[in-house]
Amino acid sequence: MGTTTMRAVRVHAFGGPEQLVYEEVPRPVAGPGEVLVRVHAAGVNPVDWYGQRGFAVLPEPLRPEWPLPYTPGSDVSGTIVETGAGVTGWRAGDEVFGLVRFPGRASAYAEYVVSPAGNLARKPAALGHTEAAAVPLAGLTAYQYVFEHVKVREGDTVLVNGAAGGVGHFAVQLARTAGAGRVVAVASGRHEAFLLGLGADRFVDYTRTAAEEAVRGVDVLIDAVGGPDGHRLLPVMRPGGRIGAVFPGEYHAERAAAQGVSAGVWQVRPNGGQLAELARLADSGALRVAVEEVFPLAGAARAHARAERGHLQGKIVLDAAPAH
C-alpha cells in the first residue's frame, strides 16, 4: 500500500453489520482550511449504525441520502500529518481530537481523515487516543444540552435518563460542573457504582423501580432514551422544568404545557472551542471517559454488532493506531 492509498471501512449496501467492508481506498488530501489527520482511534456512535442500515429508524422524509459506498464515522483522535492552505492554528505532529463534519459524511473509520481545522481541539494530555475518540459527539451533545439548551442552573435538580451511555455519563458530570444541586441517574443496575462514582447523588435502577414513581421535583430532565414513551417521565418534573430530549421523544405537548414544562430536541454541532473546554475538564480530573470495549478498525462489523445490542457503559471505540 503506497502513500496514495489507505485502509478504511466502507458501506457498499445498506443492511446489518456485515455490510461494513475493510478495504483499500484512496487516501484523502487536505484542502483549503482543512487538515489531514492520521487516525489513531474513531468513536462509534448511534448515527453510524443507523446509517449502516440506511437510517431506517427515521421517518422516510427525514432520512439523509448518502450515496454508496461511504465510510462511516465522525469521532476521531489522531495526529495531524498535513495542513491545507490557509491553516495557521495547526501544524504536522499536533495531537488532536474532534467531531468532524457532523452531520455530514466525515469518513473517520479509516487510517486517515480530512477535517475542517475548526472542528478540532488539542487532545487532552490526560487521555489516550482511545479515550479521546470517545468524547467528541457524546461530550459535545452533553455540553450543549447542559450549558446552551436546557441551561442547568445553580441548585437545579437534574435527572439524566439513560445515564450510563455515551451522552448520559457526560451529562451527569457536566450537570455537576454547571452547579446542579442534585443529580439523579437512571440506568440499569450494573451501572450503579459507576454512576455514583461520577458524581450522581442518587441512582435509580429502572429495571426495579420506575423513575416516574420514585422521583419528584426535577428542574431539568436530560433524556438520552426518548422514544414514544418519553411522556411517562412528566410526573417527575417541577412546574417550569425543562426537558432536553437527546433522541426525539413524545412528551404530550399539551399535557407538558399544562404543567409549565418545556421540551426540545437539538442536534449537536462541531465546536472546537467547546471541545477545548472538555479537554480542560478531562485534564483537571473533572471529566472521566468510559469506554465499554475497543475493536480494531478491521473489526468494525463486530463493533457495530456489539453497539446495536445496547446496554453500554460509555462508548465503543475503533483502534486505528499506526503500527509501530
Phi and psi in degrees as GROMACS dihedral restraints (atoms count N, CA, C in turn):
[ dihedral_restraints ]
;  ai    aj    ak    al  type     phi  dphi    fc
    3     4     5     6     1   -90.9    20    10
    4     5     6     7     1  -173.4    20    10
    6     7     8     9     1   -73.8    20    10
    7     8     9    10     1    -8.6    20    10
    9    10    11    12     1   -95.2    20    10
   10    11    12    13     1    -2.6    20    10
   12    13    14    15     1  -130.5    20    10
   13    14    15    16     1   169.7    20    10
   15    16    17    18     1  -157.6    20    10
   16    17    18    19     1   173.1    20    10
   18    19    20    21     1   -96.5    20    10
   19    20    21    22     1   140.6    20    10
   21    22    23    24     1  -152.5    20    10
   22    23    24    25     1   166.1    20    10
   24    25    26    27     1  -106.1    20    10
   25    26    27    28     1   128.3    20    10
   27    28    29    30     1  -129.7    20    10
   28    29    30    31     1   151.2    20    10
   30    31    32    33     1  -100.8    20    10
   31    32    33    34     1   118.5    20    10
   33    34    35    36     1  -100.1    20    10
   34    35    36    37     1   -19.9    20    10
   36    37    38    39     1  -152.1    20    10
   37    38    39    40     1   142.6    20    10
   39    40    41    42     1   -72.7    20    10
   40    41    42    43     1   141.8    20    10
   42    43    44    45     1   161.1    20    10
   43    44    45    46     1  -147.6    20    10
   45    46    47    48     1   -78.1    20    10
   46    47    48    49     1  -177.7    20    10
   48    49    50    51     1   -57.0    20    10
   49    50    51    52     1   -24.6    20    10
   51    52    53    54     1   -64.5    20    10
   52    53    54    55     1   -12.4    20    10
   54    55    56    57     1   -79.5    20    10
   55    56    57    58     1    -7.2    20    10
   57    58    59    60     1   -82.2    20    10
   58    59    60    61     1   117.9    20    10
   60    61    62    63     1  -116.1    20    10
   61    62    63    64     1   127.1    20    10
   63    64    65    66     1   -91.1    20    10
   64    65    66    67     1   117.4    20    10
   66    67    68    69     1  -153.5    20    10
   67    68    69    70     1   172.1    20    10
   69    70    71    72     1   -87.6    20    10
   70    71    72    73     1   132.9    20    10
   72    73    74    75     1  -139.1    20    10
   73    74    75    76     1   167.1    20    10
   75    76    77    78     1   -63.7    20    10
   76    77    78    79     1   141.4    20    10
   78    79    80    81     1   -82.1    20    10
   79    80    81    82     1   132.2    20    10
   81    82    83    84     1   -74.3    20    10
   82    83    84    85     1   165.2    20    10
   84    85    86    87     1  -126.1    20    10
   85    86    87    88     1   137.1    20    10
   87    88    89    90     1   -69.7    20    10
   88    89    90    91     1   131.6    20    10
   90    91    92    93     1   -98.6    20    10
   91    92    93    94     1  -172.5    20    10
   93    94    95    96     1   -56.5    20    10
   94    95    96    97     1   132.0    20    10
   96    97    98    99     1    76.6    20    10
   97    98    99   100     1     6.9    20    10
   99   100   101   102     1  -118.6    20    10
  100   101   102   103     1   164.3    20    10
  102   103   104   105     1  -131.0    20    10
  103   104   105   106     1   150.6    20    10
  105   106   107   108     1   -98.1    20    10
  106   107   108   109     1   124.5    20    10
  108   109   110   111     1  -111.1    20    10
  109   110   111   112     1   130.1    20    10
  111   112   113   114     1   -80.3    20    10
  112   113   114   115     1   112.4    20    10
  114   115   116   117     1   -72.8    20    10
  115   116   117   118     1   126.7    20    10
  117   118   119   120     1   -98.0    20    10
  118   119   120   121     1   -32.9    20    10
  120   121   122   123     1  -156.7    20    10
  121   122   123   124     1   148.9    20    10
  123   124   125   126     1  -130.3    20    10
  124   125   126   127     1   131.8    20    10
  126   127   128   129     1   -78.7    20    10
  127   128   129   130     1   149.4    20    10
  129   130   131   132     1  -106.0    20    10
  130   131   132   133     1   125.2    20    10
  132   133   134   135     1  -124.8    20    10
  133   134   135   136     1   159.7    20    10
  135   136   137   138     1   -51.9    20    10
  136   137   138   139     1   -38.3    20    10
  138   139   140   141     1   -59.9    20    10
  139   140   141   142     1   -27.2    20    10
  141   142   143   144     1   -70.4    20    10
  142   143   144   145     1   -44.0    20    10
  144   145   146   147     1   -82.2    20    10
  145   146   147   148     1   -22.6    20    10
  147   148   149   150     1   -64.5    20    10
  148   149   150   151     1   -43.9    20    10
  150   151   152   153     1   -63.0    20    10
  151   152   153   154     1   -40.7    20    10
  153   154   155   156     1   -56.1    20    10
  154   155   156   157     1   -31.4    20    10
  156   157   158   159     1   -97.7    20    10
  157   158   159   160     1    14.9    20    10
  159   160   161   162     1    73.6    20    10
  160   161   162   163     1    24.7    20    10
  162   163   164   165     1    55.5    20    10
  163   164   165   166     1    37.6    20    10
  165   166   167   168     1   -63.9    20    10
  166   167   168   169     1   -17.4    20    10
  168   169   170   171     1   -73.3    20    10
  169   170   171   172     1   -15.9    20    10
  171   172   173   174     1   -97.3    20    10
  172   173   174   175     1   150.8    20    10
  174   175   176   177     1   -56.9    20    10
  175   176   177   178     1   143.2    20    10
  177   178   179   180     1   -51.9    20    10
  178   179   180   181     1   -41.1    20    10
  180   181   182   183     1   -64.8    20    10
  181   182   183   184     1   -19.4    20    10
  183   184   185   186     1   -96.9    20    10
  184   185   186   187     1    -2.1    20    10
  186   187   188   189     1   -77.1    20    10
  187   188   189   190     1   127.1    20    10
  189   190   191   192     1   -64.2    20    10
  190   191   192   193     1   149.2    20    10
  192   193   194   195     1  -100.2    20    10
  193   194   195   196     1   105.5    20    10
  195   196   197   198     1  -111.8    20    10
  196   197   198   199     1   106.2    20    10
  198   199   200   201     1   -58.7    20    10
  199   200   201   202     1   144.0    20    10
  201   202   203   204     1   -93.6    20    10
  202   203   204   205     1   153.6    20    10
  204   205   206   207     1   -78.6    20    10
  205   206   207   208     1   161.6    20    10
  207   208   209   210     1  -146.4    20    10
  208   209   210   211     1   160.2    20    10
  210   211   212   213     1  -105.5    20    10
  211   212   213   214     1   123.5    20    10
  213   214   215   216     1   -72.8    20    10
  214   215   216   217     1   177.2    20    10
  216   217   218   219     1   104.3    20    10
  217   218   219   220     1   130.1    20    10
  219   220   221   222     1  -130.9    20    10
  220   221   222   223     1   -14.2    20    10
  222   223   224   225     1   -92.5    20    10
  223   224   225   226     1   127.2    20    10
  225   226   227   228     1  -143.0    20    10
  226   227   228   229     1   148.0    20    10
  228   229   230   231     1  -137.7    20    10
  229   230   231   232     1   132.1    20    10
  231   232   233   234     1  -175.0    20    10
  232   233   234   235     1  -157.7    20    10
  234   235   236   237     1  -125.0    20    10
  235   236   237   238     1   132.2    20    10
  237   238   239   240     1   -69.3    20    10
  238   239   240   241     1   131.1    20    10
  240   241   242   243     1  -115.4    20    10
  241   242   243   244     1   -15.1    20    10
  243   244   245   246     1  -158.2    20    10
  244   245   246   247     1   140.4    20    10
  246   247   248   249     1  -116.9    20    10
  247   248   249   250     1   142.5    20    10
  249   250   251   252     1   -86.1    20    10
  250   251   252   253     1   175.3    20    10
  252   253   254   255     1   -59.0    20    10
  253   254   255   256     1   137.0    20    10
  255   256   257   258     1    86.3    20    10
  256   257   258   259     1    -2.6    20    10
  258   259   260   261     1   -87.3    20    10
  259   260   261   262     1   119.8    20    10
  261   262   263   264     1  -117.1    20    10
  262   263   264   265     1   -18.2    20    10
  264   265   266   267     1   -86.2    20    10
  265   266   267   268     1   -10.1    20    10
  267   268   269   270     1  -130.5    20    10
  268   269   270   271     1   157.1    20    10
  270   271   272   273     1  -144.5    20    10
  271   272   273   274     1   162.4    20    10
  273   274   275   276     1   -55.9    20    10
  274   275   276   277     1   136.3    20    10
  276   277   278   279     1   100.9    20    10
  277   278   279   280     1   -15.9    20    10
  279   280   281   282     1   -69.0    20    10
  280   281   282   283     1   134.8    20    10
  282   283   284   285     1   -90.2    20    10
  283   284   285   286     1   126.6    20    10
  285   286   287   288     1  -135.6    20    10
  286   287   288   289     1   164.1    20    10
  288   289   290   291     1  -144.1    20    10
  289   290   291   292     1   158.0    20    10
  291   292   293   294     1  -178.6    20    10
  292   293   294   295     1   166.5    20    10
  294   295   296   297     1  -101.1    20    10
  295   296   297   298     1   110.8    20    10
  297   298   299   300     1   -99.7    20    10
  298   299   300   301     1   119.1    20    10
  300   301   302   303     1    58.8    20    10
  301   302   303   304     1    15.3    20    10
  303   304   305   306     1   -65.9    20    10
  304   305   306   307     1   137.0    20    10
  306   307   308   309     1   -94.2    20    10
  307   308   309   310     1    21.5    20    10
  309   310   311   312     1   -80.9    20    10
  310   311   312   313     1  -164.9    20    10
  312   313   314   315     1   -95.6    20    10
  313   314   315   316     1   103.6    20    10
  315   316   317   318     1   -90.9    20    10
  316   317   318   319     1   -32.0    20    10
  318   319   320   321     1    70.4    20    10
  319   320   321   322     1    44.7    20    10
  321   322   323   324     1   -83.3    20    10
  322   323   324   325     1   -11.3    20    10
  324   325   326   327     1   -79.3    20    10
  325   326   327   328     1    67.1    20    10
  327   328   329   330     1  -160.0    20    10
  328   329   330   331     1   168.3    20    10
  330   331   332   333     1   -74.6    20    10
  331   332   333   334     1   -25.6    20    10
  333   334   335   336     1  -138.4    20    10
  334   335   336   337     1   146.4    20    10
  336   337   338   339     1  -142.4    20    10
  337   338   339   340     1   144.4    20    10
  339   340   341   342     1   -95.7    20    10
  340   341   342   343     1   133.3    20    10
  342   343   344   345     1  -131.4    20    10
  343   344   345   346     1   141.7    20    10
  345   346   347   348     1   -56.8    20    10
  346   347   348   349     1   136.4    20    10
  348   349   350   351     1   -57.1    20    10
  349   350   351   352     1   -35.2    20    10
  351   352   353   354     1   -74.6    20    10
  352   353   354   355     1    -8.7    20    10
  354   355   356   357     1   -82.8    20    10
  355   356   357   358     1    -4.9    20    10
  357   358   359   360     1  -112.2    20    10
  358   359   360   361     1   159.0    20    10
  360   361   362   363     1  -139.2    20    10
  361   362   363   364     1   163.9    20    10
  363   364   365   366     1   -67.9    20    10
  364   365   366   367     1   132.2    20    10
  366   367   368   369     1   -59.6    20    10
  367   368   369   370     1   135.7    20    10
  369   370   371   372     1   -58.9    20    10
  370   371   372   373     1   134.6    20    10
  372   373   374   375     1   -64.6    20    10
  373   374   375   376     1   -27.8    20    10
  375   376   377   378     1   -77.0    20    10
  376   377   378   379     1   -12.5    20    10
  378   379   380   381     1  -113.8    20    10
  379   380   381   382     1   141.6    20    10
  381   382   383   384     1   -75.8    20    10
  382   383   384   385     1   172.3    20    10
  384   385   386   387     1   -62.7    20    10
  385   386   387   388     1   -35.3    20    10
  387   388   389   390     1   -61.6    20    10
  388   389   390   391     1   -47.1    20    10
  390   391   392   393     1   -68.1    20    10
  391   392   393   394     1   -41.3    20    10
  393   394   395   396     1   -61.8    20    10
  394   395   396   397     1   -36.4    20    10
  396   397   398   399     1   -68.4    20    10
  397   398   399   400     1   -17.0    20    10
  399   400   401   402     1   -83.1    20    10
  400   401   402   403     1    -7.4    20    10
  402   403   404   405     1   -88.8    20    10
  403   404   405   406     1   -47.4    20    10
  405   406   407   408     1   -52.6    20    10
  406   407   408   409     1   -63.8    20    10
  408   409   410   411     1   -66.2    20    10
  409   410   411   412     1   -49.3    20    10
  411   412   413   414     1   -67.3    20    10
  412   413   414   415     1   -43.0    20    10
  414   415   416   417     1   -65.8    20    10
  415   416   417   418     1   -43.4    20    10
  417   418   419   420     1   -67.0    20    10
  418   419   420   421     1   -37.8    20    10
  420   421   422   423     1   -58.9    20    10
  421   422   423   424     1   -50.9    20    10
  423   424   425   426     1   -61.3    20    10
  424   425   426   427     1   -42.9    20    10
  426   427   428   429     1   -61.7    20    10
  427   428   429   430     1   -47.0    20    10
  429   430   431   432     1   -69.1    20    10
  430   431   432   433     1   -33.6    20    10
  432   433   434   435     1   -67.6    20    10
  433   434   435   436     1   -48.8    20    10
  435   436   437   438     1   -66.0    20    10
  436   437   438   439     1   -43.1    20    10
  438   439   440   441     1  -101.5    20    10
  439   440   441   442     1   -19.6    20    10
  441   442   443   444     1  -114.6    20    10
  442   443   444   445     1   -42.2    20    10
  444   445   446   447     1   -93.1    20    10
  445   446   447   448     1   -65.8    20    10
  447   448   449   450     1   -87.8    20    10
  448   449   450   451     1   -14.4    20    10
  450   451   452   453     1    50.1    20    10
  451   452   453   454     1    76.5    20    10
  453   454   455   456     1   -60.6    20    10
  454   455   456   457     1   131.0    20    10
  456   457   458   459     1  -111.6    20    10
  457   458   459   460     1   162.4    20    10
  459   460   461   462     1   -53.1    20    10
  460   461   462   463     1   125.6    20    10
  462   463   464   465     1    87.7    20    10
  463   464   465   466     1    -6.8    20    10
  465   466   467   468     1   -61.0    20    10
  466   467   468   469     1   146.8    20    10
  468   469   470   471     1   -91.5    20    10
  469   470   471   472     1   122.5    20    10
  471   472   473   474     1  -117.1    20    10
  472   473   474   475     1   129.7    20    10
  474   475   476   477     1  -110.5    20    10
  475   476   477   478     1   128.8    20    10
  477   478   479   480     1  -111.5    20    10
  478   479   480   481     1   114.1    20    10
  480   481   482   483     1   -95.8    20    10
  481   482   483   484     1   129.4    20    10
  483   484   485   486     1    78.9    20    10
  484   485   486   487     1    42.5    20    10
  486   487   488   489     1   -72.6    20    10
  487   488   489   490     1   -17.8    20    10
  489   490   491   492     1   -87.7    20    10
  490   491   492   493     1   -12.9    20    10
  492   493   494   495     1   -78.1    20    10
  493   494   495   496     1  -172.0    20    10
  495   496   497   498     1   -57.4    20    10
  496   497   498   499     1   -59.2    20    10
  498   499   500   501     1   -67.1    20    10
  499   500   501   502     1   -43.1    20    10
  501   502   503   504     1   -58.8    20    10
  502   503   504   505     1   -45.6    20    10
  504   505   506   507     1   -71.5    20    10
  505   506   507   508     1   -25.9    20    10
  507   508   509   510     1   -74.8    20    10
  508   509   510   511     1   -38.5    20    10
  510   511   512   513     1   -62.4    20    10
  511   512   513   514     1   -39.3    20    10
  513   514   515   516     1   -57.0    20    10
  514   515   516   517     1   -46.9    20    10
  516   517   518   519     1   -72.2    20    10
  517   518   519   520     1   -40.5    20    10
  519   520   521   522     1   -72.4    20    10
  520   521   522   523     1   -31.1    20    10
  522   523   524   525     1   -61.2    20    10
  523   524   525   526     1   -39.9    20    10
  525   526   527   528     1   -64.8    20    10
  526   527   528   529     1   -43.0    20    10
  528   529   530   531     1   -59.4    20    10
  529   530   531   532     1   -35.8    20    10
  531   532   533   534     1   -75.9    20    10
  532   533   534   535     1    -6.7    20    10
  534   535   536   537     1   102.3    20    10
  535   536   537   538     1    13.8    20    10
  537   538   539   540     1   -54.3    20    10
  538   539   540   541     1   139.8    20    10
  540   541   542   543     1   -79.7    20    10
  541   542   543   544     1   -30.4    20    10
  543   544   545   546     1  -150.1    20    10
  544   545   546   547     1   134.2    20    10
  546   547   548   549     1  -120.0    20    10
  547   548   549   550     1   123.4    20    10
  549   550   551   552     1  -108.7    20    10
  550   551   552   553     1   125.0    20    10
  552   553   554   555     1  -108.3    20    10
  553   554   555   556     1   129.1    20    10
  555   556   557   558     1  -113.8    20    10
  556   557   558   559     1   123.3    20    10
  558   559   560   561     1  -164.6    20    10
  559   560   561   562     1  -177.4    20    10
  561   562   563   564     1   -80.0    20    10
  562   563   564   565     1   161.2    20    10
  564   565   566   567     1   -56.5    20    10
  565   566   567   568     1   -31.1    20    10
  567   568   569   570     1   -66.9    20    10
  568   569   570   571     1   -13.4    20    10
  570   571   572   573     1   -98.0    20    10
  571   572   573   574     1     4.3    20    10
  573   574   575   576     1   -59.1    20    10
  574   575   576   577     1   -54.3    20    10
  576   577   578   579     1   -61.9    20    10
  577   578   579   580     1   -39.1    20    10
  579   580   581   582     1   -59.0    20    10
  580   581   582   583     1   -49.4    20    10
  582   583   584   585     1   -73.6    20    10
  583   584   585   586     1   -37.1    20    10
  585   586   587   588     1   -64.3    20    10
  586   587   588   589     1   -34.4    20    10
  588   589   590   591     1   -68.5    20    10
  589   590   591   592     1   -22.8    20    10
  591   592   593   594     1   -84.7    20    10
  592   593   594   595     1    -6.1    20    10
  594   595   596   597     1   116.2    20    10
  595   596   597   598     1     2.5    20    10
  597   598   599   600     1   -65.4    20    10
  598   599   600   601     1   139.6    20    10
  600   601   602   603     1   -84.5    20    10
  601   602   603   604     1   -28.1    20    10
  603   604   605   606     1  -143.2    20    10
  604   605   606   607     1   142.8    20    10
  606   607   608   609     1  -118.7    20    10
  607   608   609   610     1   134.7    20    10
  609   610   611   612     1  -120.4    20    10
  610   611   612   613     1   119.6    20    10
  612   613   614   615     1   -85.4    20    10
  613   614   615   616     1   106.2    20    10
  615   616   617   618     1   -67.6    20    10
  616   617   618   619     1   -16.8    20    10
  618   619   620   621     1   -76.8    20    10
  619   620   621   622     1   -13.2    20    10
  621   622   623   624     1  -114.9    20    10
  622   623   624   625     1   -34.9    20    10
  624   625   626   627     1  -137.8    20    10
  625   626   627   628     1   127.5    20    10
  627   628   629   630     1   -73.1    20    10
  628   629   630   631     1   128.4    20    10
  630   631   632   633     1   -58.1    20    10
  631   632   633   634     1   -36.6    20    10
  633   634   635   636     1   -67.8    20    10
  634   635   636   637     1   -15.3    20    10
  636   637   638   639     1   -95.3    20    10
  637   638   639   640     1   -20.0    20    10
  639   640   641   642     1  -108.6    20    10
  640   641   642   643     1   -16.2    20    10
  642   643   644   645     1  -123.3    20    10
  643   644   645   646     1   141.8    20    10
  645   646   647   648     1  -142.1    20    10
  646   647   648   649     1   165.1    20    10
  648   649   650   651     1    74.0    20    10
  649   650   651   652     1    32.8    20    10
  651   652   653   654     1   -87.9    20    10
  652   653   654   655     1   128.7    20    10
  654   655   656   657     1   -84.1    20    10
  655   656   657   658     1   -39.1    20    10
  657   658   659   660     1  -133.3    20    10
  658   659   660   661     1   126.6    20    10
  660   661   662   663     1  -111.4    20    10
  661   662   663   664     1   119.0    20    10
  663   664   665   666     1  -103.2    20    10
  664   665   666   667     1   107.4    20    10
  666   667   668   669     1  -103.5    20    10
  667   668   669   670     1   101.3    20    10
  669   670   671   672     1   -89.3    20    10
  670   671   672   673     1    10.1    20    10
  672   673   674   675     1  -109.2    20    10
  673   674   675   676     1   -52.1    20    10
  675   676   677   678     1    59.8    20    10
  676   677   678   679     1  -141.7    20    10
  678   679   680   681     1    84.5    20    10
  679   680   681   682     1  -176.9    20    10
  681   682   683   684     1   -66.5    20    10
  682   683   684   685     1   -17.9    20    10
  684   685   686   687     1  -100.8    20    10
  685   686   687   688     1    13.5    20    10
  687   688   689   690     1   -55.9    20    10
  688   689   690   691     1   -32.8    20    10
  690   691   692   693     1   -63.1    20    10
  691   692   693   694     1   -18.5    20    10
  693   694   695   696     1   -63.7    20    10
  694   695   696   697     1   -17.8    20    10
  696   697   698   699     1   -88.2    20    10
  697   698   699   700     1    -1.6    20    10
  699   700   701   702     1   -56.4    20    10
  700   701   702   703     1   -36.4    20    10
  702   703   704   705     1   -61.9    20    10
  703   704   705   706     1   -19.9    20    10
  705   706   707   708     1   -77.5    20    10
  706   707   708   709     1   -15.6    20    10
  708   709   710   711     1   -83.9    20    10
  709   710   711   712     1   142.1    20    10
  711   712   713   714     1   -82.8    20    10
  712   713   714   715     1   148.4    20    10
  714   715   716   717     1   -54.5    20    10
  715   716   717   718     1   133.6    20    10
  717   718   719   720     1    88.1    20    10
  718   719   720   721     1     3.5    20    10
  720   721   722   723     1   -72.1    20    10
  721   722   723   724     1   161.5    20    10
  723   724   725   726     1  -123.3    20    10
  724   725   726   727     1   130.9    20    10
  726   727   728   729     1  -109.1    20    10
  727   728   729   730     1   127.1    20    10
  729   730   731   732     1  -111.4    20    10
  730   731   732   733     1   110.6    20    10
  732   733   734   735     1   -93.5    20    10
  733   734   735   736     1   110.7    20    10
  735   736   737   738     1   -68.6    20    10
  736   737   738   739     1   -40.2    20    10
  738   739   740   741     1  -110.2    20    10
  739   740   741   742     1   140.8    20    10
  741   742   743   744     1   -53.2    20    10
  742   743   744   745     1   136.5    20    10
  744   745   746   747     1  -137.0    20    10
  745   746   747   748     1   163.8    20    10
  747   748   749   750     1  -100.0    20    10
  748   749   750   751     1   111.5    20    10
  750   751   752   753     1  -113.7    20    10
  751   752   753   754     1    17.1    20    10
  753   754   755   756     1    48.4    20    10
  754   755   756   757     1    75.9    20    10
  756   757   758   759     1   -50.4    20    10
  757   758   759   760     1   -42.8    20    10
  759   760   761   762     1   -67.3    20    10
  760   761   762   763     1   -41.4    20    10
  762   763   764   765     1   -66.1    20    10
  763   764   765   766     1   -42.2    20    10
  765   766   767   768     1   -62.5    20    10
  766   767   768   769     1   -44.0    20    10
  768   769   770   771     1   -62.7    20    10
  769   770   771   772     1   -36.5    20    10
  771   772   773   774     1   -64.1    20    10
  772   773   774   775     1   -27.7    20    10
  774   775   776   777     1   -87.4    20    10
  775   776   777   778     1    -5.1    20    10
  777   778   779   780     1    76.1    20    10
  778   779   780   781     1    25.9    20    10
  780   781   782   783     1  -106.4    20    10
  781   782   783   784     1   132.8    20    10
  783   784   785   786     1  -103.7    20    10
  784   785   786   787     1   151.1    20    10
  786   787   788   789     1  -140.5    20    10
  787   788   789   790     1   141.1    20    10
  789   790   791   792     1  -151.5    20    10
  790   791   792   793     1   160.7    20    10
  792   793   794   795     1  -132.0    20    10
  793   794   795   796     1   136.1    20    10
  795   796   797   798     1  -133.4    20    10
  796   797   798   799     1   149.4    20    10
  798   799   800   801     1   -95.4    20    10
  799   800   801   802     1   133.2    20    10
  801   802   803   804     1   -63.7    20    10
  802   803   804   805     1   150.6    20    10
  804   805   806   807     1  -131.3    20    10
  805   806   807   808     1   148.7    20    10
  807   808   809   810     1   -61.3    20    10
  808   809   810   811     1   142.5    20    10
  810   811   812   813     1  -159.0    20    10
  811   812   813   814     1   103.0    20    10
  813   814   815   816     1   -62.7    20    10
  814   815   816   817     1   -35.2    20    10
  816   817   818   819     1   -65.7    20    10
  817   818   819   820     1   -42.6    20    10
  819   820   821   822     1   -68.8    20    10
  820   821   822   823     1   -35.2    20    10
  822   823   824   825     1   -61.9    20    10
  823   824   825   826     1   -38.5    20    10
  825   826   827   828     1   -62.3    20    10
  826   827   828   829     1   -36.9    20    10
  828   829   830   831     1   -67.7    20    10
  829   830   831   832     1   -40.2    20    10
  831   832   833   834     1   -62.3    20    10
  832   833   834   835     1   -39.0    20    10
  834   835   836   837     1   -62.7    20    10
  835   836   837   838     1   -41.2    20    10
  837   838   839   840     1   -62.0    20    10
  838   839   840   841     1   -42.2    20    10
  840   841   842   843     1   -65.3    20    10
  841   842   843   844     1   -39.6    20    10
  843   844   845   846     1   -64.6    20    10
  844   845   846   847     1   -42.3    20    10
  846   847   848   849     1   -68.0    20    10
  847   848   849   850     1   -27.6    20    10
  849   850   851   852     1   -82.6    20    10
  850   851   852   853     1    -9.8    20    10
  852   853   854   855     1    89.2    20    10
  853   854   855   856     1     2.8    20    10
  855   856   857   858     1   -85.1    20    10
  856   857   858   859     1    -9.0    20    10
  858   859   860   861     1  -134.7    20    10
  859   860   861   862     1   117.8    20    10
  861   862   863   864     1  -102.8    20    10
  862   863   864   865     1   150.1    20    10
  864   865   866   867     1  -118.8    20    10
  865   866   867   868     1   126.5    20    10
  867   868   869   870     1  -104.0    20    10
  868   869   870   871     1   130.1    20    10
  870   871   872   873     1  -119.7    20    10
  871   872   873   874     1   117.6    20    10
  873   874   875   876     1   -70.4    20    10
  874   875   876   877     1   -46.0    20    10
  876   877   878   879     1  -160.4    20    10
  877   878   879   880     1   150.1    20    10
  879   880   881   882     1  -119.1    20    10
  880   881   882   883     1   133.0    20    10
  882   883   884   885     1  -121.7    20    10
  883   884   885   886     1   151.7    20    10
  885   886   887   888     1   -68.0    20    10
  886   887   888   889     1   157.3    20    10
  888   889   890   891     1   -54.2    20    10
  889   890   891   892     1   -40.0    20    10
  891   892   893   894     1   -66.1    20    10
  892   893   894   895     1   -15.3    20    10
  894   895   896   897     1   -99.4    20    10
  895   896   897   898     1    26.4    20    10
  897   898   899   900     1   -58.1    20    10
  898   899   900   901     1   -36.0    20    10
  900   901   902   903     1   -63.0    20    10
  901   902   903   904     1   -41.8    20    10
  903   904   905   906     1   -66.8    20    10
  904   905   906   907     1   -36.2    20    10
  906   907   908   909     1   -63.4    20    10
  907   908   909   910     1   -43.2    20    10
  909   910   911   912     1   -66.9    20    10
  910   911   912   913     1   -39.0    20    10
  912   913   914   915     1   -61.2    20    10
  913   914   915   916     1   -41.8    20    10
  915   916   917   918     1   -66.9    20    10
  916   917   918   919     1   -44.0    20    10
  918   919   920   921     1   -62.4    20    10
  919   920   921   922     1   -38.8    20    10
  921   922   923   924     1   -66.9    20    10
  922   923   924   925     1   -21.6    20    10
  924   925   926   927     1   -74.0    20    10
  925   926   927   928     1   -19.8    20    10
  927   928   929   930     1    75.6    20    10
  928   929   930   931     1  -161.0    20    10
  930   931   932   933     1    55.5    20    10
  931   932   933   934     1    45.7    20    10
  933   934   935   936     1   -88.0    20    10
  934   935   936   937     1   150.6    20    10
  936   937   938   939     1  -107.4    20    10
  937   938   939   940     1    93.1    20    10
  939   940   941   942     1    89.9    20    10
  940   941   942   943     1  -137.5    20    10
  942   943   944   945     1  -123.2    20    10
  943   944   945   946     1   161.3    20    10
  945   946   947   948     1   -97.6    20    10
  946   947   948   949     1   140.1    20    10
  948   949   950   951     1  -133.5    20    10
  949   950   951   952     1   143.8    20    10
  951   952   953   954     1   -99.4    20    10
  952   953   954   955     1   132.1    20    10
  954   955   956   957     1   -93.2    20    10
  955   956   957   958     1   114.0    20    10
  957   958   959   960     1  -119.4    20    10
  958   959   960   961     1    22.7    20    10
  960   961   962   963     1   -58.4    20    10
  961   962   963   964     1   142.4    20    10
  963   964   965   966     1   -60.0    20    10
  964   965   966   967     1   145.0    20    10
  966   967   968   969     1   -67.8    20    10
  967   968   969   970     1   142.8    20    10
